[in-house]
């Protein structure tokens, strides 16, 4: 993962503690990634944030349990548009 981040010039922008947090949490979304990177919105554009999440998924894989929980939450949320 460190090599992939270096290829995209992100590694030097991330603190050692942030890298360890990323390795431990394997964030699958920018919302979760923001809990590992201090001032993420100020330091990285939205495209860069998404690219970091993509690199994490490519190298470490996605957390399947978290993905299932997120899908369940999305399905359980009522939709204002259709009145449910």
N, CA, C and O atoms as a GROMACS GRO file, in nm:
protein
  336
    1UNK      N    1   0.082  -0.118   0.000
    1UNK     CA    2   0.000   0.000   0.000
    1UNK      C    3   0.088   0.125   0.000
    1UNK      O    4   0.057   0.223  -0.068
    2UNK      N    5   0.196   0.121   0.076
    2UNK     CA    6   0.285   0.238   0.081
    2UNK      C    7   0.343   0.270  -0.056
    2UNK      O    8   0.358   0.387  -0.093
    3UNK      N    9   0.377   0.166  -0.132
    3UNK     CA   10   0.430   0.188  -0.267
    3UNK      C   11   0.326   0.252  -0.358
    3UNK      O   12   0.357   0.344  -0.434
    4UNK      N   13   0.202   0.204  -0.350
    4UNK     CA   14   0.094   0.261  -0.432
    4UNK      C   15   0.067   0.407  -0.395
    4UNK      O   16   0.046   0.491  -0.482
    5UNK      N   17   0.068   0.436  -0.265
    5UNK     CA   18   0.049   0.574  -0.222
    5UNK      C   19   0.165   0.662  -0.268
    5UNK      O   20   0.144   0.778  -0.305
    6UNK      N   21   0.285   0.608  -0.265
    6UNK     CA   22   0.402   0.683  -0.312
    6UNK      C   23   0.391   0.710  -0.462
    6UNK      O   24   0.422   0.820  -0.507
    7UNK      N   25   0.346   0.611  -0.538
    7UNK     CA   26   0.329   0.630  -0.683
    7UNK      C   27   0.235   0.746  -0.714
    7UNK      O   28   0.253   0.817  -0.812
    8UNK      N   29   0.135   0.763  -0.630
    8UNK     CA   30   0.036   0.870  -0.649
    8UNK      C   31   0.075   0.998  -0.574
    8UNK      O   32  -0.002   1.094  -0.571
    9UNK      N   33   0.193   0.998  -0.514
    9UNK     CA   34   0.245   1.113  -0.437
    9UNK      C   35   0.163   1.146  -0.313
    9UNK      O   36   0.156   1.263  -0.273
   10UNK      N   37   0.100   1.046  -0.252
   10UNK     CA   38   0.024   1.068  -0.130
   10UNK      C   39   0.104   1.033  -0.005
   10UNK      O   40   0.079   1.088   0.102
   11UNK      N   41   0.199   0.943  -0.019
   11UNK     CA   42   0.268   0.893   0.100
   11UNK      C   43   0.336   1.006   0.177
   11UNK      O   44   0.329   1.010   0.299
   12UNK      N   45   0.401   1.098   0.107
   12UNK     CA   46   0.471   1.206   0.176
   12UNK      C   47   0.373   1.303   0.242
   12UNK      O   48   0.411   1.378   0.333
   13UNK      N   49   0.249   1.302   0.198
   13UNK     CA   50   0.148   1.391   0.254
   13UNK      C   51   0.080   1.333   0.378
   13UNK      O   52   0.003   1.402   0.445
   14UNK      N   53   0.108   1.207   0.409
   14UNK     CA   54   0.044   1.140   0.522
   14UNK      C   55   0.144   1.117   0.634
   14UNK      O   56   0.257   1.074   0.609
   15UNK      N   57   0.102   1.145   0.756
   15UNK     CA   58   0.187   1.122   0.873
   15UNK      C   59   0.195   0.973   0.902
   15UNK      O   60   0.108   0.896   0.861
   16UNK      N   61   0.299   0.934   0.972
   16UNK     CA   62   0.318   0.793   1.003
   16UNK      C   63   0.198   0.737   1.081
   16UNK      O   64   0.153   0.626   1.054
   17UNK      N   65   0.147   0.812   1.176
   17UNK     CA   66   0.030   0.770   1.253
   17UNK      C   67  -0.094   0.752   1.166
   17UNK      O   68  -0.174   0.662   1.189
   18UNK      N   69  -0.109   0.840   1.066
   18UNK     CA   70  -0.222   0.829   0.974
   18UNK      C   71  -0.210   0.702   0.890
   18UNK      O   72  -0.310   0.634   0.865
   19UNK      N   73  -0.088   0.671   0.847
   19UNK     CA   74  -0.067   0.548   0.770
   19UNK      C   75  -0.100   0.424   0.853
   19UNK      O   76  -0.163   0.331   0.803
   20UNK      N   77  -0.059   0.423   0.979
   20UNK     CA   78  -0.090   0.310   1.066
   20UNK      C   79  -0.241   0.297   1.087
   20UNK      O   80  -0.295   0.186   1.086
   21UNK      N   81  -0.309   0.410   1.105
   21UNK     CA   82  -0.454   0.407   1.122
   21UNK      C   83  -0.523   0.353   0.997
   21UNK      O   84  -0.619   0.276   1.007
   22UNK      N   85  -0.475   0.392   0.881
   22UNK     CA   86  -0.530   0.343   0.754
   22UNK      C   87  -0.511   0.192   0.744
   22UNK      O   88  -0.604   0.120   0.707
   23UNK      N   89  -0.391   0.145   0.778
   23UNK     CA   90  -0.364   0.001   0.773
   23UNK      C   91  -0.454  -0.076   0.869
   23UNK      O   92  -0.502  -0.185   0.835
   24UNK      N   93  -0.479  -0.021   0.985
   24UNK     CA   94  -0.562  -0.089   1.085
   24UNK      C   95  -0.710  -0.086   1.051
   24UNK      O   96  -0.780  -0.186   1.071
   25UNK      N   97  -0.759   0.026   1.001
   25UNK     CA   98  -0.903   0.042   0.979
   25UNK      C   99  -0.949   0.002   0.839
   25UNK      O  100  -1.065  -0.034   0.821
   26UNK      N  101  -0.861   0.007   0.741
   26UNK     CA  102  -0.898  -0.020   0.602
   26UNK      C  103  -1.023   0.057   0.563
   26UNK      O  104  -1.124  -0.004   0.526
   27UNK      N  105  -1.020   0.190   0.570
   27UNK     CA  106  -1.142   0.267   0.540
   27UNK      C  107  -1.192   0.241   0.399
   27UNK      O  108  -1.116   0.243   0.302
   28UNK      N  109  -1.322   0.215   0.389
   28UNK     CA  110  -1.385   0.186   0.261
   28UNK      C  111  -1.462   0.303   0.205
   28UNK      O  112  -1.527   0.291   0.101
   29UNK      N  113  -1.457   0.416   0.273
   29UNK     CA  114  -1.526   0.536   0.225
   29UNK      C  115  -1.447   0.658   0.271
   29UNK      O  116  -1.364   0.649   0.362
   30UNK      N  117  -1.474   0.770   0.208
   30UNK     CA  118  -1.406   0.892   0.248
   30UNK      C  119  -1.450   0.936   0.387
   30UNK      O  120  -1.374   1.001   0.458
   31UNK      N  121  -1.573   0.902   0.426
   31UNK     CA  122  -1.620   0.936   0.560
   31UNK      C  123  -1.536   0.868   0.666
   31UNK      O  124  -1.496   0.930   0.765
   32UNK      N  125  -1.507   0.740   0.646
   32UNK     CA  126  -1.425   0.666   0.742
   32UNK      C  127  -1.279   0.711   0.730
   32UNK      O  128  -1.209   0.721   0.830
   33UNK      N  129  -1.234   0.737   0.608
   33UNK     CA  130  -1.098   0.784   0.588
   33UNK      C  131  -1.072   0.914   0.664
   33UNK      O  132  -0.963   0.935   0.716
   34UNK      N  133  -1.172   0.999   0.671
   34UNK     CA  134  -1.156   1.128   0.740
   34UNK      C  135  -1.129   1.110   0.889
   34UNK      O  136  -1.077   1.201   0.953
   35UNK      N  137  -1.164   0.995   0.944
   35UNK     CA  138  -1.134   0.970   1.086
   35UNK      C  139  -0.987   0.933   1.106
   35UNK      O  140  -0.938   0.934   1.219
   36UNK      N  141  -0.917   0.900   0.999
   36UNK     CA  142  -0.777   0.861   1.010
   36UNK      C  143  -0.681   0.972   0.966
   36UNK      O  144  -0.563   0.969   1.002
   37UNK      N  145  -0.731   1.068   0.890
   37UNK     CA  146  -0.645   1.174   0.836
   37UNK      C  147  -0.691   1.308   0.894
   37UNK      O  148  -0.805   1.350   0.873
   38UNK      N  149  -0.602   1.372   0.964
   38UNK     CA  150  -0.633   1.502   1.024
   38UNK      C  151  -0.650   1.608   0.915
   38UNK      O  152  -0.570   1.615   0.822
   39UNK      N  153  -0.753   1.689   0.927
   39UNK     CA  154  -0.782   1.797   0.832
   39UNK      C  155  -0.784   1.749   0.687
   39UNK      O  156  -0.733   1.816   0.597
   40UNK      N  157  -0.842   1.633   0.665
   40UNK     CA  158  -0.839   1.571   0.532
   40UNK      C  159  -0.898   1.661   0.424
   40UNK      O  160  -0.842   1.672   0.316
   41UNK      N  161  -1.011   1.726   0.452
   41UNK     CA  162  -1.077   1.808   0.351
   41UNK      C  163  -0.991   1.927   0.310
   41UNK      O  164  -1.001   1.974   0.197
   42UNK      N  165  -0.908   1.974   0.400
   42UNK     CA  166  -0.821   2.087   0.369
   42UNK      C  167  -0.694   2.043   0.297
   42UNK      O  168  -0.637   2.119   0.219
   43UNK      N  169  -0.651   1.920   0.322
   43UNK     CA  170  -0.524   1.871   0.267
   43UNK      C  171  -0.539   1.801   0.132
   43UNK      O  172  -0.445   1.799   0.053
   44UNK      N  173  -0.657   1.743   0.106
   44UNK     CA  174  -0.676   1.665  -0.016
   44UNK      C  175  -0.807   1.705  -0.083
   44UNK      O  176  -0.907   1.733  -0.017
   45UNK      N  177  -0.804   1.708  -0.217
   45UNK     CA  178  -0.926   1.735  -0.292
   45UNK      C  179  -1.018   1.612  -0.281
   45UNK      O  180  -0.975   1.506  -0.235
   46UNK      N  181  -1.141   1.628  -0.322
   46UNK     CA  182  -1.236   1.517  -0.319
   46UNK      C  183  -1.187   1.402  -0.408
   46UNK      O  184  -1.200   1.285  -0.370
   47UNK      N  185  -1.133   1.434  -0.524
   47UNK     CA  186  -1.079   1.331  -0.613
   47UNK      C  187  -0.962   1.257  -0.549
   47UNK      O  188  -0.952   1.135  -0.560
   48UNK      N  189  -0.875   1.331  -0.481
   48UNK     CA  190  -0.761   1.267  -0.413
   48UNK      C  191  -0.809   1.177  -0.300
   48UNK      O  192  -0.754   1.068  -0.280
   49UNK      N  193  -0.909   1.221  -0.226
   49UNK     CA  194  -0.965   1.140  -0.118
   49UNK      C  195  -1.020   1.009  -0.174
   49UNK      O  196  -0.995   0.901  -0.120
   50UNK      N  197  -1.096   1.019  -0.282
   50UNK     CA  198  -1.152   0.899  -0.345
   50UNK      C  199  -1.042   0.808  -0.398
   50UNK      O  200  -1.054   0.686  -0.391
   51UNK      N  201  -0.937   0.867  -0.451
   51UNK     CA  202  -0.825   0.787  -0.502
   51UNK      C  203  -0.756   0.711  -0.389
   51UNK      O  204  -0.717   0.596  -0.407
   52UNK      N  205  -0.739   0.775  -0.274
   52UNK     CA  206  -0.679   0.707  -0.159
   52UNK      C  207  -0.765   0.588  -0.117
   52UNK      O  208  -0.712   0.480  -0.091
   53UNK      N  209  -0.895   0.607  -0.112
   53UNK     CA  210  -0.987   0.498  -0.076
   53UNK      C  211  -0.976   0.386  -0.179
   53UNK      O  212  -0.975   0.268  -0.142
   54UNK      N  213  -0.966   0.421  -0.307
   54UNK     CA  214  -0.952   0.319  -0.412
   54UNK      C  215  -0.822   0.240  -0.397
   54UNK      O  216  -0.821   0.119  -0.415
   55UNK      N  217  -0.714   0.309  -0.365
   55UNK     CA  218  -0.585   0.242  -0.345
   55UNK      C  219  -0.594   0.145  -0.228
   55UNK      O  220  -0.544   0.033  -0.236
   56UNK      N  221  -0.656   0.189  -0.120
   56UNK     CA  222  -0.672   0.102  -0.003
   56UNK      C  223  -0.748  -0.024  -0.041
   56UNK      O  224  -0.709  -0.135  -0.004
   57UNK      N  225  -0.857  -0.007  -0.116
   57UNK     CA  226  -0.937  -0.122  -0.158
   57UNK      C  227  -0.859  -0.214  -0.251
   57UNK      O  228  -0.869  -0.336  -0.240
   58UNK      N  229  -0.781  -0.156  -0.343
   58UNK     CA  230  -0.702  -0.237  -0.437
   58UNK      C  231  -0.600  -0.323  -0.363
   58UNK      O  232  -0.583  -0.441  -0.394
   59UNK      N  233  -0.532  -0.264  -0.267
   59UNK     CA  234  -0.421  -0.332  -0.201
   59UNK      C  235  -0.467  -0.417  -0.083
   59UNK      O  236  -0.425  -0.532  -0.069
   60UNK      N  237  -0.551  -0.362   0.000
   60UNK     CA  238  -0.591  -0.431   0.123
   60UNK      C  239  -0.724  -0.503   0.111
   60UNK      O  240  -0.758  -0.585   0.196
   61UNK      N  241  -0.800  -0.473   0.007
   61UNK     CA  242  -0.933  -0.531  -0.008
   61UNK      C  243  -1.035  -0.450   0.070
   61UNK      O  244  -1.001  -0.364   0.150
   62UNK      N  245  -1.157  -0.480   0.043
   62UNK     CA  246  -1.267  -0.412   0.113
   62UNK      C  247  -1.307  -0.493   0.234
   62UNK      O  248  -1.297  -0.615   0.235
   63UNK      N  249  -1.352  -0.424   0.337
   63UNK     CA  250  -1.403  -0.487   0.457
   63UNK      C  251  -1.546  -0.531   0.426
   63UNK      O  252  -1.638  -0.449   0.427
   64UNK      N  253  -1.564  -0.661   0.399
   64UNK     CA  254  -1.693  -0.711   0.353
   64UNK      C  255  -1.804  -0.690   0.456
   64UNK      O  256  -1.917  -0.660   0.419
   65UNK      N  257  -1.774  -0.705   0.585
   65UNK     CA  258  -1.876  -0.683   0.688
   65UNK      C  259  -1.922  -0.539   0.690
   65UNK      O  260  -2.041  -0.512   0.703
   66UNK      N  261  -1.829  -0.447   0.677
   66UNK     CA  262  -1.866  -0.306   0.675
   66UNK      C  263  -1.946  -0.273   0.550
   66UNK      O  264  -2.041  -0.195   0.557
   67UNK      N  265  -1.910  -0.331   0.436
   67UNK     CA  266  -1.983  -0.309   0.313
   67UNK      C  267  -2.126  -0.361   0.325
   67UNK      O  268  -2.220  -0.294   0.280
   68UNK      N  269  -2.144  -0.478   0.384
   68UNK     CA  270  -2.278  -0.534   0.402
   68UNK      C  271  -2.360  -0.447   0.496
   68UNK      O  272  -2.478  -0.423   0.470
   69UNK      N  273  -2.300  -0.401   0.603
   69UNK     CA  274  -2.372  -0.315   0.698
   69UNK      C  275  -2.413  -0.184   0.632
   69UNK      O  276  -2.523  -0.135   0.654
   70UNK      N  277  -2.325  -0.129   0.550
   70UNK     CA  278  -2.356  -0.004   0.480
   70UNK      C  279  -2.470  -0.027   0.381
   70UNK      O  280  -2.558   0.058   0.369
   71UNK      N  281  -2.470  -0.140   0.311
   71UNK     CA  282  -2.577  -0.171   0.217
   71UNK      C  283  -2.709  -0.190   0.291
   71UNK      O  284  -2.814  -0.144   0.244
   72UNK      N  285  -2.705  -0.257   0.406
   72UNK     CA  286  -2.826  -0.275   0.486
   72UNK      C  287  -2.881  -0.141   0.532
   72UNK      O  288  -3.002  -0.120   0.530
   73UNK      N  289  -2.793  -0.050   0.575
   73UNK     CA  290  -2.836   0.083   0.618
   73UNK      C  291  -2.899   0.159   0.503
   73UNK      O  292  -3.000   0.228   0.522
   74UNK      N  293  -2.840   0.149   0.384
   74UNK     CA  294  -2.894   0.218   0.267
   74UNK      C  295  -3.033   0.165   0.232
   74UNK      O  296  -3.121   0.243   0.194
   75UNK      N  297  -3.053   0.034   0.244
   75UNK     CA  298  -3.182  -0.025   0.212
   75UNK      C  299  -3.288   0.005   0.317
   75UNK      O  300  -3.406   0.008   0.286
   76UNK      N  301  -3.247   0.027   0.441
   76UNK     CA  302  -3.341   0.049   0.550
   76UNK      C  303  -3.386   0.194   0.560
   76UNK      O  304  -3.487   0.223   0.624
   77UNK      N  305  -3.313   0.285   0.497
   77UNK     CA  306  -3.346   0.427   0.508
   77UNK      C  307  -3.470   0.458   0.424
   77UNK      O  308  -3.477   0.422   0.307
   78UNK      N  309  -3.568   0.525   0.484
   78UNK     CA  310  -3.687   0.562   0.408
   78UNK      C  311  -3.653   0.668   0.304
   78UNK      O  312  -3.566   0.752   0.324
   79UNK      N  313  -3.723   0.661   0.194
   79UNK     CA  314  -3.700   0.756   0.087
   79UNK      C  315  -3.804   0.866   0.092
   79UNK      O  316  -3.924   0.838   0.094
   80UNK      N  317  -3.759   0.988   0.094
   80UNK     CA  318  -3.851   1.102   0.096
   80UNK      C  319  -3.915   1.118  -0.041
   80UNK      O  320  -4.031   1.160  -0.053
   81UNK      N  321  -3.839   1.084  -0.146
   81UNK     CA  322  -3.888   1.104  -0.281
   81UNK      C  323  -4.014   1.023  -0.312
   81UNK      O  324  -4.107   1.074  -0.375
   82UNK      N  325  -4.019   0.896  -0.266
   82UNK     CA  326  -4.136   0.815  -0.299
   82UNK      C  327  -4.233   0.805  -0.182
   82UNK      O  328  -4.328   0.727  -0.188
   83UNK      N  329  -4.210   0.881  -0.075
   83UNK     CA  330  -4.304   0.887   0.036
   83UNK      C  331  -4.298   0.772   0.132
   83UNK      O  332  -4.386   0.762   0.217
   84UNK      N  333  -4.198   0.685   0.125
   84UNK     CA  334  -4.186   0.573   0.218
   84UNK      C  335  -4.123   0.614   0.347
   84UNK      O  336  -4.105   0.532   0.436
   0.00000   0.00000   0.00000
